[in-house]
């Protein structure tokens, strides 16, 4: 009995285990089918959403194309209207010029008419005077009959001539009136044409304003649509990213479920493997962080080196600026030395000329120089009167500034006489001095080096100081 019961129990256990395994397999198959169905359903939903998005995109693209076409048509219409308006403006200008020329011609014809009427009136008055004279001449005595007859014939000839002239004037007056009427009619026609052109121009301007308003409205419609499409694209991209993330997560979950459905030992092994993997990832992360830190240090070093090089460049630029300043100062000094050399050369030339001419002293000397630049007094030390008209007085200050004054003719300085050259503001002088006013005479001070030269009208130069 005991063996049979044991065998029955073992059989029951085996059957139970087999039934459990069968149920387990059935459950696994059911779960797999469910997963497959969910995946297929998601795929179908994704296809539907993608088709909807494509339809919306196509609709938006069609709307955009239509709006762009409308905008292009409006812009083309505006361009055409602008061209037509420019044409009309040119036509209006041409008509205005034509009308102005016609009005000028009309005014000229009016003036001709007035002149013809004046001539006709004068001729009528002459005719009346001749007729009056003829009437009087018929009453004259028989003694003066022969002279009166001659005068009468002459007056009759004048009368005939004046009548022909009056007839010609009347014809000219008629033709001028006809011309005036024609020109008046042409002016009225041109004015009507100008009025029509101005009305057309006004209409075209109003049409242009309407088209521009439509274009603005199109822009107001297109801009929010473009913003909406851009926002929708951004949202779609975000949704796609989220869907991709969800798919990846679902795949990971399925992998995890399949892993969990395996045995506990495999789970433990996988757990160990994941721990090792995580440790490896942590090690890699640490290595990457260390590399980032080293790169940051290298960047800071490079930044410092860059700042040092920038400082060096700034110092070099400052040094270059100082060198430029020194060069400019040296150039100024060279210019000054050149001017000094020129003045010295002029002085040598003057002395050479004086020595060649046999005259070393000037007949004019400096009597007094005001220390604040108000006047200069010159004295004639010769025994003769000197004509100073055309002579030149040259002042040189500090070997740089020069100023020249030419004495006006006639200017005679007697022997022993003194000539005072001063500004207009300096009024006091000795009573015996001959005064010359030099308005723009240079100013000097006691600290300045002043040189005075006198140049005769023959070109002879004398240094006075």
Buried (B, 14 or more C-beta within 10 A) or exposed (E): EEEEEEEEEEEEEEEEEEEEEEEEEEEEEEEEEEBEEEEEEBEEEEEEEEEEBEEEBEEBEEBBEEBEEBBEBBBEBBEEBEEBBEEBEEBBEEBBEBBEEBBEBBEEBEEBBEEBEEBBEEBEEBBEEBEEBBEEBEEBEEEEEEEBEEBBEEBEEBBEBBEEBBEBBEEBBEEBEEBBEEBBEBBEEBBEBBEEBBEBBEEBEEBBEEBBEBBEEBEEBBEEEEEEBEEBEEEBEEEEEEEEEEEEEBEEEEEEEEEEEEEEEEEEEBEEEEEEEEEEEEEEEEEEEEEEEEEEEEEEEEEEEEEEEEEEEEEEEEEEEEEEEEEEEEEEEEEEEEBEEEBEEBBEEBEEBBEEEEEEEBBBBBBEBBEEBBBBBBBBEBEEEBEBEBBBBBBBBEBEEBBEBEBEEEBEBEEEBBBBBBBEEBEEBEEEBBBBEBEEBBEBEEEEEBBBBBBBBEEBBBBBE
